[in-house]
Amino acid sequence: MKTTSIFLLTVVPFFLFLLTSAPYAVWKADRQQQDPPGFCMGQPRVAEPLLPTPTAEQRLYQGPLHLRVYLHIIRNENGEGGLTPDQIAESLGILEKDFRPFDIFFELEEEIFYIDEQTLFEDANGTAAVFNNNPHEDGIDIYLFPDHPGHSTAGGGMVYTIPAAAFYIVGRCIEDPKLIYRRTSAISHEMGHCLGLFHTHHAMEQGGCEELVNRNNCIECGDFVCDTPADPGLFLEVDGASCTWSGHALDSQGQEMQPDLHNIMSYTHPRCMTHFSEGQGARMRYYITHHPMLKKCLITHQISKK
Ligand SMILES: [Zn+2]
């Protein structure tokens, strides 16, 4: 009896583990077939040059970085139904909170651009065509669609490239709790793409390669950031109430992946997004100061010499 109990306690869980933990190649093929849910629309292409992971020397702190930001609000054809100043301030407050730890700040241009188009107003998923409205070269264009709380389809966000100088965000999460995306760190996720960050599960995407759990290949694979653990792709399967994940995946060396369920650049539930890693912060700062598209958006404050 005792032997049987020991057998059940040790051997059975081992086989259950084998059954539930898929090697990465199997996991990837399976998920890609299912067209798993996420909230970023489309596959952004890489905007050349793709900069390398910054070296320790390049990561040296060089003071606060201020980026110019232009806001575009989509309203109906009568100029109604757009986000209110309080709603806009709420979304900008989330950006400020998430980027402040890395001394990255956004300075909003005073003039707000309104796009009064009924078709865009009613679009629950948004469209890349919105980026043709008043784009700027010297700042990041943020396009905010109405919240559409009544729509049954999921919303999301989009950047056209990584990095980028424009993104939009629309609608709400389809998984409970069905939060409005612009009221969560999903807005920081899109800004993170603009500043050179890939998904932590970039291995699943076009041009991506598998990052090992031991991080030996973290510079050239995964999200190219070494302090973010290998992520097989969470695809909104993280429970929005408890922020727990029931999935299991092994890397090609048989190591169990333990993705960061709170990383803003993952596909965790938006409610569970709390932070960027130090490495992601360093990569964004490097991109802002070295990528030609983003350097143009940087505000250099004149320091008066007395
Ligand atoms: Zn994304």
Residues whose N, C-alpha, C, O or C-beta is under 5 A from the ligand:
A	BS01	ZN	C40
